Amino acid sequence: MDYLDQLVRQSGIEGKINILCRFQGDWLIHHKQEPNLIGRFHIVSQGTCQIRLKDQTYHLKPGDVVFLPYGEEHIIYHGADTETQITKTTQGVFTLHRNSSNESGDFEMFCGYFRYLNVAQSLLFNLPHWHLAGNNDSIMALLKLLRKETEDNLGNEVVVDALCNILFTYLIRDYLQHHQVNQGILGALQDKRLKNAVNAIVANPKESWSMEVLAESCAMSRANFIRAFKQKTGILPGKFLTIMRMNMAGMLLKNTQKPISVIASEVGYQSDTHFTKVFKSYYGISPGKYRLI
């Protein structure tokens, strides 16, 4: 398992592809800034359109994906200059958006979101405010599968949710392939000096890592390691370790019935009280309440 596999698995980021747009002729949709913990994406499957981000405009074609990790305000349109009245119905697992009575339309687009557990997690990948992925064979293959799920089949929701998780990895991979990432955890993972320490934490967050051991894995002094890590990622190594532990704890609370004391131990805390204190500081609620929501 490589570092991206591990980082995505342990990030706990969840998403949904929940809207299917089928438009005819000219139209315009205005998306306001999302709350801090929501990232948006749009996948064009048929026809063309434009997206306006602040003072920049880009043309989109089938197979293009616009990813806005922090829910940046944007306008997507074709021809129109005023917002279009949309009717909403249900088609299988999707909410179907239309601007006319035409059953198919000449434009189709899937829309969805990724939800972060907290601000620390939303900043973990240190992504840009937007990324356009185009001419990507993997995404084109995913889109073909996604279009099949507009038909009424058993297990539609499970398949669409799985495709959404895959899409997040594809988008991160596409971003890394087209950009030299110099900052954040992804930047540290591509830094010859720091990657050993980050890999170690991601692979085994429950370990009682000391700054000395992590620094030694990077062939650096303790002081130089801490300084370099902070400069590259914007956070201290101990904070990154806490983020990975808390992400792991959150997933265990949601996906298992293990006692909180066992989960505390499995993510590296010998004291239930200390674990609960750190968890509440990270998520804003206690482990018990988090499990119930």
C-alpha positions as CSV (number, residue, x, y, z in Angstrom):
1,M,0.0,0.0,0.0
2,D,1.5,3.4,-1.0
3,Y,1.3,6.7,0.9
4,L,-1.7,7.9,-1.1
5,D,-3.6,4.7,-0.3
6,Q,-2.9,5.1,3.4
7,L,-3.5,8.8,3.6
8,V,-6.9,8.6,1.8
9,R,-8.0,5.5,3.8
10,Q,-7.2,7.2,7.1
11,S,-8.5,10.6,6.2
12,G,-12.1,9.5,6.8
13,I,-13.3,11.9,4.1
14,E,-16.8,11.0,2.9
15,G,-18.7,12.1,-0.2
16,K,-21.8,11.8,-2.3
17,I,-22.6,12.1,-6.0
18,N,-26.2,13.1,-5.4
19,I,-27.3,15.5,-8.2
20,L,-27.8,14.7,-11.9
21,C,-28.3,17.8,-14.1
22,R,-30.0,17.6,-17.5
23,F,-30.4,20.9,-19.2
24,Q,-31.6,22.1,-22.5
25,G,-30.5,25.3,-24.4
26,D,-29.1,28.2,-22.3
27,W,-28.9,28.1,-18.6
28,L,-26.9,29.4,-15.6
29,I,-26.4,28.0,-12.0
30,H,-24.9,30.1,-9.3
31,H,-23.2,28.1,-6.4
32,K,-22.5,30.2,-3.4
33,Q,-19.5,29.6,-1.0
34,E,-20.0,26.4,0.9
35,P,-19.5,26.0,4.6
36,N,-15.9,25.3,5.7
37,L,-16.3,21.6,5.7
38,I,-17.7,21.0,2.3
39,G,-15.9,20.6,-1.0
40,R,-17.8,20.5,-4.3
41,F,-17.2,18.8,-7.7
42,H,-18.9,18.7,-11.1
43,I,-18.4,16.0,-13.7
44,V,-19.5,16.9,-17.3
45,S,-20.9,13.8,-19.1
46,Q,-22.6,15.4,-22.2
47,G,-22.4,18.7,-23.9
48,T,-20.3,21.7,-23.1
49,C,-20.5,24.7,-20.6
50,Q,-18.4,27.3,-18.9
51,I,-17.4,27.8,-15.3
52,R,-16.6,31.2,-13.8
53,L,-14.4,31.4,-10.8
54,K,-14.0,35.0,-9.6
55,D,-12.6,36.7,-12.7
56,Q,-11.6,33.5,-14.6
57,T,-13.7,31.5,-17.1
58,Y,-13.0,28.0,-18.3
59,H,-14.7,25.9,-20.9
60,L,-15.7,22.4,-19.9
61,K,-16.3,19.3,-22.1
62,P,-17.4,15.7,-21.5
63,G,-15.1,14.0,-19.1
64,D,-13.9,17.2,-17.4
65,V,-14.2,17.4,-13.6
66,V,-14.0,20.6,-11.7
67,F,-13.0,20.0,-8.1
68,L,-13.4,22.9,-5.5
69,P,-11.9,21.4,-2.3
70,Y,-13.1,24.4,-0.1
71,G,-16.5,25.0,-1.8
72,E,-15.4,28.1,-3.6
73,E,-18.2,30.3,-5.0
74,H,-18.7,29.7,-8.7
75,I,-21.1,30.0,-11.7
76,I,-21.6,27.3,-14.3
77,Y,-23.5,28.3,-17.4
78,H,-24.2,27.9,-21.1
79,G,-25.2,31.0,-22.9
80,A,-27.4,32.6,-20.2
81,D,-26.5,35.6,-18.1
82,T,-29.2,35.2,-15.4
83,E,-29.9,32.4,-13.0
84,T,-32.1,29.6,-14.4
85,Q,-35.3,28.3,-12.7
86,I,-34.7,24.6,-11.9
87,T,-37.2,21.9,-11.3
88,K,-36.2,19.0,-9.1
89,T,-37.4,15.4,-9.2
90,T,-35.9,12.1,-8.2
91,Q,-34.3,9.6,-10.5
92,G,-33.0,6.6,-8.6
93,V,-30.3,7.7,-6.1
94,F,-30.0,11.1,-7.8
95,T,-31.9,14.4,-7.4
96,L,-32.6,15.3,-11.0
97,H,-32.3,19.0,-12.0
98,R,-33.9,20.2,-15.2
99,N,-34.6,23.5,-16.8
100,S,-37.2,22.2,-19.3
101,S,-39.7,19.4,-19.9
102,N,-37.3,17.8,-22.3
103,E,-36.6,14.3,-20.9
104,S,-32.9,14.1,-21.9
105,G,-31.7,17.6,-22.7
106,D,-28.5,18.4,-24.6
107,F,-26.3,18.8,-21.5
108,E,-25.7,16.4,-18.7
109,M,-23.6,16.8,-15.5
110,F,-23.1,14.9,-12.2
111,C,-22.6,17.0,-9.1
112,G,-21.6,16.1,-5.6
113,Y,-19.6,16.9,-2.5
114,F,-16.9,15.7,-0.1
115,R,-17.4,16.4,3.6
116,Y,-14.5,16.9,6.0
117,L,-14.7,16.0,9.6
118,N,-13.2,19.4,10.7
119,V,-11.0,22.2,9.5
120,A,-7.8,20.4,10.3
121,Q,-8.9,17.6,8.0
122,S,-10.0,19.9,5.2
123,L,-6.4,21.4,5.2
124,L,-4.7,18.0,5.4
125,F,-4.1,17.6,1.6
126,N,-3.3,21.3,1.2
127,L,-5.2,21.4,-2.1
128,P,-5.7,24.5,-4.3
129,H,-9.0,26.4,-4.3
130,W,-9.9,24.6,-7.5
131,H,-8.6,21.9,-9.8
132,L,-9.7,21.0,-13.3
133,A,-9.1,17.4,-14.3
134,G,-9.5,16.7,-18.1
135,N,-8.4,14.1,-20.6
136,N,-8.1,11.6,-17.8
137,D,-8.7,8.0,-18.9
138,S,-9.5,6.8,-15.4
139,I,-12.1,9.5,-14.8
140,M,-13.7,8.7,-18.2
141,A,-14.0,5.1,-17.3
142,L,-15.5,6.1,-13.9
143,L,-18.0,8.3,-15.7
144,K,-19.1,5.5,-18.0
145,L,-19.9,3.4,-14.9
146,L,-21.6,6.4,-13.3
147,R,-23.9,6.9,-16.2
148,K,-25.0,3.3,-16.0
149,E,-26.2,3.9,-12.4
150,T,-28.8,6.4,-13.7
151,E,-30.8,3.3,-14.6
152,D,-32.8,1.6,-11.9
153,N,-30.7,-1.3,-10.7
154,L,-30.2,-3.1,-7.4
155,G,-27.4,-1.7,-5.3
156,N,-27.3,1.7,-7.1
157,E,-26.5,3.7,-3.9
158,V,-23.6,1.3,-2.9
159,V,-22.1,1.6,-6.4
160,V,-22.4,5.4,-6.6
161,D,-20.9,5.9,-3.1
162,A,-18.0,3.6,-4.0
163,L,-17.4,5.6,-7.2
164,C,-17.4,8.8,-5.2
165,N,-14.7,7.5,-3.0
166,I,-12.7,6.4,-6.0
167,L,-13.2,9.8,-7.6
168,F,-11.5,11.5,-4.7
169,T,-8.4,9.4,-5.1
170,Y,-8.4,10.0,-8.9
171,L,-8.6,13.8,-8.3
172,I,-5.7,13.8,-5.9
173,R,-3.7,11.6,-8.3
174,D,-4.5,13.9,-11.2
175,Y,-3.5,16.9,-9.2
176,L,-0.1,15.3,-8.2
177,Q,0.5,14.3,-11.8
178,H,0.1,17.8,-13.2
179,H,1.6,20.0,-10.4
180,Q,4.8,20.1,-8.4
181,V,3.4,20.1,-4.9
182,N,5.8,21.9,-2.5
183,Q,3.7,22.4,0.5
184,G,1.4,20.5,2.9
185,I,1.5,16.8,3.7
186,L,1.6,15.8,0.1
187,G,4.5,18.1,-0.4
188,A,6.3,16.5,2.6
189,L,5.6,13.1,1.1
190,Q,7.5,14.1,-2.0
191,D,10.4,15.7,0.0
192,K,13.4,13.3,0.1
193,R,14.2,14.6,3.6
194,L,10.8,14.3,5.2
195,K,9.0,11.5,3.4
196,N,10.3,8.8,5.7
197,A,8.8,10.4,8.8
198,V,5.4,11.2,7.2
199,N,5.2,7.6,5.8
200,A,6.0,6.2,9.3
201,I,3.2,8.2,10.9
202,V,0.7,7.5,8.2
203,A,1.5,3.8,8.2
204,N,1.4,3.4,12.0
205,P,-0.2,6.3,13.8
206,K,-0.7,4.3,17.0
207,E,3.1,4.1,17.6
208,S,4.5,6.3,20.3
209,W,6.6,8.3,17.9
210,S,9.3,10.5,19.5
211,M,10.7,13.5,17.6
212,E,14.1,12.0,18.0
213,V,13.1,8.7,16.2
214,L,11.3,10.6,13.4
215,A,14.2,13.0,13.0
216,E,16.6,10.0,12.8
217,S,14.5,8.4,10.0
218,C,15.1,11.6,8.0
219,A,18.8,11.8,8.9
220,M,18.3,15.1,10.5
221,S,18.7,16.6,14.0
222,R,15.6,17.0,16.1
223,A,15.6,20.8,15.8
224,N,16.1,20.8,12.1
225,F,13.5,18.1,11.5
226,I,10.8,20.0,13.5
227,R,11.7,23.3,11.7
228,A,11.7,21.7,8.2
229,F,8.4,19.8,8.9
230,K,6.7,23.0,10.1
231,Q,8.0,25.0,7.1
232,K,6.8,22.4,4.6
233,T,3.4,21.5,6.1
234,G,2.4,24.4,8.2
235,I,1.9,22.2,11.3
236,L,4.2,20.5,13.8
237,P,4.9,16.7,13.5
238,G,3.0,16.1,16.8
239,K,0.0,17.9,15.4
240,F,0.1,15.7,12.3
241,L,0.3,12.6,14.4
242,T,-2.8,13.8,16.4
243,I,-4.7,14.4,13.1
244,M,-4.0,10.9,11.9
245,R,-4.9,9.3,15.2
246,M,-8.2,11.3,15.5
247,N,-9.2,10.4,11.9
248,M,-8.6,6.7,12.7
249,A,-10.5,7.0,16.0
250,G,-13.4,8.7,14.2
251,M,-13.6,5.9,11.7
252,L,-13.5,3.2,14.4
253,L,-16.3,4.9,16.3
254,K,-18.5,5.1,13.2
255,N,-17.7,1.7,11.7
256,T,-17.3,-0.6,14.8
257,Q,-18.9,-1.3,18.1
258,K,-15.6,-1.5,19.9
259,P,-15.5,0.1,23.4
260,I,-14.1,3.6,23.6
261,S,-11.3,2.3,25.8
262,V,-10.2,-0.2,23.2
263,I,-10.3,2.4,20.4
264,A,-8.2,4.7,22.6
265,S,-5.6,2.0,22.9
266,E,-5.7,1.2,19.2
267,V,-4.9,4.7,18.2
268,G,-2.1,5.2,20.6
269,Y,-3.5,6.4,23.9
270,Q,-3.0,4.5,27.1
271,S,-5.3,6.8,29.1
272,D,-9.0,7.0,28.3
273,T,-9.2,10.4,29.9
274,H,-6.4,11.8,27.8
275,F,-7.9,10.3,24.6
276,T,-11.3,11.8,25.4
277,K,-9.8,15.2,26.0
278,V,-7.8,15.2,22.7
279,F,-10.9,13.8,20.8
280,K,-13.2,16.5,22.2
281,S,-10.6,19.2,21.3
282,Y,-10.4,17.8,17.7
283,Y,-14.1,17.1,17.0
284,G,-15.8,19.5,19.4
285,I,-17.8,16.6,21.0
286,S,-17.0,13.6,23.1
287,P,-16.3,10.1,21.5
288,G,-19.7,8.8,22.9
289,K,-21.7,11.6,21.3
290,Y,-19.7,11.4,18.0
291,R,-20.6,7.7,17.7
292,L,-24.3,8.6,17.9
293,I,-24.5,11.3,15.2
